[in-house]
Amino acid sequence: MRTILFCFLCLFVFSCKEKYVSPYVSNIDGYLVVEGNINNGKDSTVIKLSRSTRLDNDVVKMESGASVKLEGDDKMSYILNEIRPGFYHIGQLSLSEAKKYRLSIVTKSGKKYFSEFVPVKDNPAIDSIQWKVEKSGVQLYINTHDDLNKTKYYNWEFDETWEFHSTYKSFLQINESLIQGKKVYTLDYRNLGYYSFDSSIYYCWRTEPSKNILIGTSINLSNDVISLPFHFIPNDSWKLGVRYSINVKQYSLSKSAYDYLLKMKKNTESTGSIFDAQPSELKGNFYSDSDKSETVIGFLNISNIKTKRIFIDNTQLSNWRYRETCFLSEIKNDSDSIRISGIGLIPTDVAKTSATSIISYYAGEPKCVDCTFRGTNIKPAFWKK
């Protein structure tokens, strides 16, 4: 009976499978992709132009050599200059909220693209960035409001920066010399014999941008007030091992821009289950001048930027113990031992000594001794002491 039931189940499962042929035909040249917000006020603007690629192609094709302008309905225009392949920049803009503006793009091949004319949005200040320790990590919240009840639709981006230290300090260094055509290795203290470690490979910082689409709306509330969780740092993350900072940028959106980003968020962050909302076509406000049916990916939005930065020190957290998995090797202090076992490792400290010399020393993997493998040793200008 069990055998019959098993055979029936297999027949049912495999008979339900059908080969799926996608009706989508890839554009050989790739669709134009326009990314970036026109920033009104003291912040400069960078617009990124690229071409879409197949899912199995992770090489981004930048749209270089284009002519990019911001044009007003009052016939004023502002040129964006290419600062590196595919990235177009303009400094501070002082745009009128009484006017509308569009982006004009002429590619190197002469093809013309335009956005629709859009208004300039004002943007209230960020009230606060708060954080709370939860069971599984630290949750960050954003709070903002508009007394005039005009904004309603919001978009956020952030950069997070954290200080981190190498697992081990390096007090020693290996010297290499050539004697009678043979490489000879010797060990010595750093800094001309003074017993101090190399701080340039011990203290480091790393910065990463936000990766997800962060949007919010107060449209269903009686007041234009936002209070949302927007970023989570899991327990024992190296980001909070020493000191952490996050700088949040807030943009105001039109309803159309919000709807566009909402669709993009659903399309890019779906888990892929058949019960999830299925991907929808992204139609922005850009179009090709010669072919209105051509797909152009992107949505022009214009607003000023409001920012807020906070810091979190490890000392403000209890029992946050990030530790890198690192090990030390003990190596004899002679040229052959250093050549066989020490090359590729970074010496840290003395293991055994005699009255006159170092008998052996400790050494570790570069990522555990030299923090510049994972960050920079240049302290950010905004970093608090």
Backbone torsions as a table, in degrees:
resi	resn	phi	psi	omega
1	MET	NA	-42.9	179.7
2	ARG	-63.7	-38.8	179.9
3	THR	-63.7	-42.8	179.2
4	ILE	-63.4	-43.0	179.9
5	LEU	-63.3	-40.3	-179.7
6	PHE	-65.3	-43.5	179.5
7	CYS	-63.2	-39.9	178.3
8	PHE	-63.3	-40.9	-179.9
9	LEU	-64.8	-42.9	179.2
10	CYS	-63.0	-42.4	179.6
11	LEU	-61.5	-40.1	-179.5
12	PHE	-66.0	-44.8	-176.3
13	VAL	-66.4	-50.3	-174.1
14	PHE	-74.7	-24.1	178.3
15	SER	-73.6	-15.6	-179.1
16	CYS	-85.3	-10.2	-176.5
17	LYS	-83.8	131.8	175.4
18	GLU	-132.1	143.9	176.9
19	LYS	-69.2	130.0	-179.1
20	TYR	-102.2	124.3	176.6
21	VAL	-110.0	115.1	-177.4
22	SER	-68.5	135.2	177.1
23	PRO	-75.5	-9.2	-176.6
24	TYR	-74.8	130.6	176.4
25	VAL	-112.5	122.7	-176.1
26	SER	-66.2	137.6	173.9
27	ASN	-74.6	120.2	-173.8
28	ILE	-59.6	-44.4	-177.9
29	ASP	-78.3	-16.2	-176.7
30	GLY	87.4	145.1	177.6
31	TYR	-80.2	147.0	175.2
32	LEU	-68.5	132.4	178.6
33	VAL	-118.1	123.1	-178.6
34	VAL	-114.1	121.6	-177.8
35	GLU	-126.4	140.6	175.9
36	GLY	128.8	157.7	178.8
37	ASN	-111.7	137.6	172.4
38	ILE	-77.2	116.5	-175.0
39	ASN	-95.6	120.0	178.9
40	ASN	-96.0	126.4	-179.5
41	GLY	121.8	-149.1	-171.9
42	LYS	-75.6	-16.8	-178.1
43	ASP	-85.4	140.6	177.8
44	SER	-77.4	169.7	-177.2
45	THR	-121.4	136.7	172.5
46	VAL	-128.4	123.7	176.4
47	ILE	-108.9	130.1	-179.9
48	LYS	-103.6	128.2	177.3
49	LEU	-116.0	130.6	178.7
50	SER	-149.1	-177.3	177.0
51	ARG	-121.6	141.0	177.1
52	SER	-66.9	151.8	179.0
53	THR	-131.9	170.5	176.3
54	ARG	-65.3	158.0	-178.8
55	LEU	-62.6	-28.6	-178.7
56	ASP	-87.7	7.9	179.5
57	ASN	-116.2	112.7	-177.4
58	ASP	-97.8	11.4	177.8
59	VAL	-93.6	120.7	-179.6
60	VAL	-81.5	127.0	178.3
61	LYS	-95.7	108.2	-177.6
62	MET	-79.7	146.3	177.8
63	GLU	-94.6	92.2	-176.0
64	SER	-98.9	157.9	175.4
65	GLY	78.5	15.4	-179.3
66	ALA	-84.6	159.5	171.8
67	SER	-102.8	118.1	-174.1
68	VAL	-121.9	127.6	180.0
69	LYS	-137.3	147.2	168.5
70	LEU	-99.0	123.4	-175.1
71	GLU	-117.7	134.8	177.6
72	GLY	-95.4	158.2	176.4
73	ASP	-72.8	-2.0	173.6
74	ASP	-97.7	12.0	177.4
75	LYS	76.5	3.1	173.2
76	MET	-75.1	147.9	178.4
77	SER	-138.6	152.5	-176.8
78	TYR	-134.2	124.2	-174.9
79	ILE	-88.4	134.1	173.1
80	LEU	-101.6	126.8	-176.8
81	ASN	-97.4	141.6	-180.0
82	GLU	-76.0	121.2	-177.7
83	ILE	-99.7	-22.4	170.2
84	ARG	-161.3	163.4	-171.5
85	PRO	-49.2	116.0	175.6
86	GLY	88.5	-3.8	-178.1
87	PHE	-115.1	124.4	-173.4
88	TYR	-120.9	128.9	-167.6
89	HIS	-123.7	146.2	168.5
90	ILE	-143.5	146.1	-178.3
91	GLY	-75.2	-153.5	-175.8
92	GLN	-58.9	138.5	176.6
93	LEU	-119.2	144.7	175.2
94	SER	-125.3	83.0	-174.2
95	LEU	-94.0	145.3	-178.4
96	SER	-82.9	133.3	176.7
97	GLU	-73.0	-8.9	177.3
98	ALA	-87.6	-8.5	-178.8
99	LYS	-109.6	167.6	171.8
100	LYS	-120.8	154.3	-173.8
101	TYR	-137.9	156.2	175.3
102	ARG	-137.4	162.0	176.3
103	LEU	-102.1	130.8	178.4
104	SER	-111.0	130.3	-178.8
105	ILE	-129.8	124.2	173.1
106	VAL	-118.6	114.2	-176.3
107	THR	-72.3	169.1	-179.6
108	LYS	-59.4	-30.5	-180.0
109	SER	-81.4	-4.7	177.8
110	GLY	96.8	2.5	179.8
111	LYS	-77.7	138.8	-175.2
112	LYS	-106.9	136.7	175.7
113	TYR	-132.2	146.3	178.1
114	PHE	-136.4	153.7	166.4
115	SER	-96.8	166.8	169.6
116	GLU	-70.0	159.0	173.4
117	PHE	-72.2	130.6	-177.7
118	VAL	-127.7	154.3	179.4
119	PRO	-79.6	166.8	175.2
120	VAL	-92.8	122.8	-178.0
121	LYS	-95.1	138.4	171.8
122	ASP	-83.9	166.9	-171.1
123	ASN	-147.1	121.2	178.8
124	PRO	-73.6	164.3	179.1
125	ALA	-72.1	153.6	171.4
126	ILE	-75.6	125.8	-179.9
127	ASP	-69.8	-49.4	-177.7
128	SER	-165.6	156.3	167.3
129	ILE	-115.2	117.8	-178.0
130	GLN	-115.9	159.5	177.6
131	TRP	-140.1	153.5	-176.8
132	LYS	-143.0	132.8	176.6
133	VAL	-78.2	122.5	177.2
134	GLU	-114.4	178.4	-174.8
135	LYS	-59.7	-38.1	-174.9
136	SER	-105.0	5.0	178.2
137	GLY	157.9	-156.3	-178.5
138	VAL	-113.5	124.4	178.8
139	GLN	-102.6	129.8	177.0
140	LEU	-103.3	143.1	-177.9
141	TYR	-125.3	148.0	173.9
142	ILE	-114.9	139.5	-179.6
143	ASN	-130.8	128.5	177.9
144	THR	-153.5	163.3	176.9
145	HIS	-158.8	159.6	177.3
146	ASP	-125.7	111.0	-179.3
147	ASP	-61.1	-26.1	-178.3
148	LEU	-85.9	-5.3	-179.5
149	ASN	55.9	39.6	-176.5
150	LYS	-109.1	-25.0	-170.2
151	THR	-76.5	-62.0	172.7
152	LYS	69.8	-41.4	-174.0
153	TYR	-121.0	130.6	-172.1
154	TYR	-131.8	152.5	174.4
155	ASN	-137.2	139.5	-179.9
156	TRP	-128.4	146.2	169.0
157	GLU	-131.5	160.4	176.8
158	PHE	-151.5	157.9	168.0
159	ASP	-118.0	131.2	175.8
160	GLU	-113.0	135.3	-178.4
161	THR	-127.1	137.7	177.0
162	TRP	-139.3	145.1	174.3
163	GLU	-87.4	139.1	174.7
164	PHE	-143.8	159.6	-177.5
165	HIS	-121.7	153.2	173.1
166	SER	-62.8	153.5	178.0
167	THR	-65.6	-36.7	-177.9
168	TYR	-125.2	147.4	172.9
169	LYS	-88.9	146.5	-179.7
170	SER	-108.3	109.7	178.9
171	PHE	-97.3	-13.2	-172.3
172	LEU	-119.6	162.5	175.9
173	GLN	-143.3	152.9	177.1
174	ILE	-100.3	131.6	176.6
175	ASN	-108.1	140.0	179.6
176	GLU	-117.5	132.8	177.0
177	SER	-137.9	163.0	-178.9
178	LEU	-113.3	114.5	-179.1
179	ILE	-121.7	116.2	-178.6
180	GLN	52.8	44.1	177.1
181	GLY	76.2	6.4	-178.7
182	LYS	-118.9	136.8	176.9
183	LYS	-72.7	129.0	179.2
184	VAL	-121.6	133.5	-177.0
185	TYR	-112.7	134.3	175.9
186	THR	-130.8	156.5	-178.3
187	LEU	-112.1	141.4	-179.3
188	ASP	-151.0	162.1	173.5
189	TYR	-72.8	149.9	176.1
190	ARG	-73.5	166.0	172.0
191	ASN	57.8	49.7	171.4
192	LEU	57.4	39.0	173.7
193	GLY	93.3	-12.7	178.3
194	TYR	-76.1	137.0	-174.4
195	TYR	-82.4	82.2	177.9
196	SER	-142.5	153.8	-177.4
197	PHE	-91.0	164.4	-179.7
198	ASP	-84.6	99.7	-177.3
199	SER	-70.1	-19.6	-177.4
200	SER	-70.3	-16.5	176.6
201	ILE	-115.4	10.6	-179.8
202	TYR	-107.3	-40.0	-179.7
203	TYR	-101.1	123.1	-179.2
204	CYS	-142.2	166.7	177.4
205	TRP	-135.2	152.0	177.0
206	ARG	-137.5	139.9	179.3
207	THR	-125.0	135.1	176.7
208	GLU	-135.8	141.9	177.2
209	PRO	-84.1	163.3	174.5
210	SER	-65.7	149.1	-175.5
211	LYS	-113.3	-22.1	-177.3
212	ASN	-101.1	160.7	176.2
213	ILE	-81.4	121.8	-177.0
214	LEU	-114.8	110.1	-179.4
215	ILE	-135.5	159.6	177.3
216	GLY	-158.4	157.6	179.3
217	THR	-144.8	148.1	176.0
218	SER	-110.4	19.8	-171.5
219	ILE	-60.8	-28.8	-178.6
220	ASN	-93.8	6.9	180.0
221	LEU	-105.8	155.7	179.5
222	SER	-72.4	-26.8	177.6
223	ASN	-122.1	151.1	-179.1
224	ASP	-81.3	78.0	-176.8
225	VAL	-127.9	133.0	179.9
226	ILE	-121.9	132.1	171.9
227	SER	-147.1	101.8	-171.3
228	LEU	-135.1	145.4	166.8
229	PRO	-73.0	134.8	-175.7
230	PHE	-131.8	-14.8	179.8
231	HIS	-154.8	141.9	-177.1
232	PHE	-129.3	135.1	177.2
233	ILE	-114.8	114.0	-176.1
234	PRO	-69.9	159.0	179.2
235	ASN	-51.5	142.0	174.2
236	ASP	66.3	15.5	175.5
237	SER	-66.6	143.9	179.4
238	TRP	-68.2	-13.7	-179.6
239	LYS	-62.8	-29.9	-178.0
240	LEU	-109.4	21.2	-179.6
241	GLY	-70.2	-29.8	-179.2
242	VAL	-130.9	-71.1	179.4
243	ARG	-150.6	142.4	-173.4
244	TYR	-132.1	145.7	175.4
245	SER	-140.8	144.1	175.3
246	ILE	-131.0	133.3	178.4
247	ASN	-114.8	115.3	-174.9
248	VAL	-102.1	132.9	174.6
249	LYS	-108.5	133.0	-179.3
250	GLN	-116.3	132.3	176.2
251	TYR	-120.6	146.6	170.3
252	SER	-94.3	147.5	-175.4
253	LEU	-122.8	154.7	165.4
254	SER	-78.5	164.8	177.8
255	LYS	-60.6	-39.9	-179.4
256	SER	-63.8	-41.3	178.5
257	ALA	-66.0	-39.7	178.1
258	TYR	-62.7	-46.3	179.7
259	ASP	-60.8	-38.3	178.8
260	TYR	-63.9	-48.1	-179.3
261	LEU	-66.8	-32.9	177.5
262	LEU	-63.6	-43.7	176.9
263	LYS	-63.1	-43.3	179.6
264	MET	-63.0	-40.2	178.6
265	LYS	-61.3	-45.0	179.6
266	LYS	-65.0	-39.9	-178.5
267	ASN	-68.5	-36.7	-174.3
268	THR	-91.7	-22.3	-175.2
269	GLU	-110.7	8.4	177.2
270	SER	-65.2	144.3	-179.8
271	THR	-78.9	-12.8	178.4
272	GLY	93.0	3.1	178.4
273	SER	-71.7	150.6	178.0
274	ILE	-67.0	-14.8	-180.0
275	PHE	-90.6	-6.4	177.2
276	ASP	-78.1	161.0	172.3
277	ALA	-62.3	132.0	-176.9
278	GLN	-78.4	150.7	-178.7
279	PRO	-54.2	137.1	179.6
280	SER	-112.9	159.6	-179.2
281	GLU	-70.2	132.2	179.3
282	LEU	-92.3	109.4	176.5
283	LYS	-113.8	110.8	-179.8
284	GLY	-91.1	-156.2	179.9
285	ASN	-112.3	24.0	172.9
286	PHE	-104.9	152.1	178.4
287	TYR	-150.9	158.0	175.2
288	SER	-85.8	134.7	-178.4
289	ASP	-67.8	-29.5	-176.2
290	SER	-94.9	-18.1	-177.3
291	ASP	-148.6	96.0	-176.0
292	LYS	-64.4	-18.7	-179.7
293	SER	-84.6	-9.9	-179.4
294	GLU	-67.9	136.1	178.3
295	THR	-76.6	129.0	172.5
296	VAL	-126.7	125.8	-175.5
297	ILE	-95.8	122.0	178.0
298	GLY	147.4	161.5	179.5
299	PHE	-144.8	122.3	179.7
300	LEU	-81.2	128.4	174.9
301	ASN	-134.7	141.4	-179.5
302	ILE	-125.2	123.0	175.2
303	SER	-158.9	165.5	169.6
304	ASN	-80.7	168.9	-178.7
305	ILE	-112.9	138.8	170.0
306	LYS	-119.1	136.4	-175.9
307	THR	-126.7	157.5	173.0
308	LYS	-152.9	135.6	179.8
309	ARG	-119.4	139.1	172.9
310	ILE	-130.1	160.9	176.0
311	PHE	-121.2	146.6	172.3
312	ILE	-129.7	120.6	176.6
313	ASP	-90.9	146.8	177.1
314	ASN	-58.6	-30.5	-179.3
315	THR	-67.7	-15.7	176.9
316	GLN	-82.1	-7.5	-178.7
317	LEU	-111.2	149.1	177.8
318	SER	-105.7	134.1	175.9
319	ASN	60.5	32.3	173.9
320	TRP	-92.9	101.3	-171.0
321	ARG	-120.6	77.4	176.6
322	TYR	-76.5	131.2	177.5
323	ARG	-135.8	131.2	174.9
324	GLU	-79.6	143.5	176.8
325	THR	-79.7	101.5	-175.5
326	CYS	-137.2	151.7	179.6
327	PHE	-137.9	150.7	177.3
328	LEU	-107.6	145.5	174.3
329	SER	-110.5	141.1	175.4
330	GLU	-96.1	126.1	-174.3
331	ILE	-126.7	136.6	178.1
332	LYS	-67.1	145.3	-178.0
333	ASN	-89.8	70.1	169.4
334	ASP	-142.0	158.1	-170.4
335	SER	-58.7	-42.7	-178.0
336	ASP	-66.7	-42.4	179.4
337	SER	-64.8	-40.7	178.2
338	ILE	-63.9	-42.9	-179.8
339	ARG	-64.1	-41.3	-175.9
340	ILE	-77.9	-42.5	-170.5
341	SER	-113.8	-18.6	-171.4
342	GLY	-101.0	-21.4	-179.2
343	ILE	-70.1	130.7	-176.0
344	GLY	99.7	-15.0	174.6
345	LEU	-108.3	162.3	178.0
346	ILE	-111.7	125.3	179.6
347	PRO	-65.8	144.1	-179.1
348	THR	-113.5	-63.5	-174.3
349	ASP	-149.0	169.1	179.8
350	VAL	-72.3	138.4	175.7
351	ALA	-98.4	-55.1	179.9
352	LYS	-134.9	143.8	178.6
353	THR	-133.7	159.1	168.8
354	SER	-109.9	-171.6	-179.7
355	ALA	-67.3	-22.9	-173.4
356	THR	-122.1	-12.6	-173.8
357	SER	-154.0	170.9	175.7
358	ILE	-88.7	122.2	-179.2
359	ILE	-83.4	-43.4	178.9
360	SER	-150.6	164.3	-178.3
361	TYR	-142.1	165.3	175.8
362	TYR	-98.4	149.0	176.4
363	ALA	-145.8	150.9	-177.8
364	GLY	-133.1	169.7	176.3
365	GLU	-61.1	147.0	-178.7
366	PRO	-53.0	-41.6	-177.2
367	LYS	-65.9	-18.7	-179.6
368	CYS	-93.7	-14.0	-176.4
369	VAL	-116.6	-31.8	-177.7
370	ASP	-114.4	104.7	-175.1
371	CYS	-69.3	-16.1	-178.4
372	THR	-70.0	-9.2	173.3
373	PHE	-68.6	-19.9	-177.5
374	ARG	-125.4	2.8	-178.4
375	GLY	-168.0	-162.5	179.2
376	THR	-118.3	147.2	177.4
377	ASN	-92.9	9.6	176.6
378	ILE	-91.8	117.2	-178.7
379	LYS	-67.9	130.2	177.7
380	PRO	-59.7	147.4	-177.5
381	ALA	-61.3	-29.9	-176.7
382	PHE	-86.6	-1.7	-170.7
383	TRP	-72.1	132.1	177.1
384	LYS	-76.0	145.7	179.0
385	LYS	-76.5	NA	NA
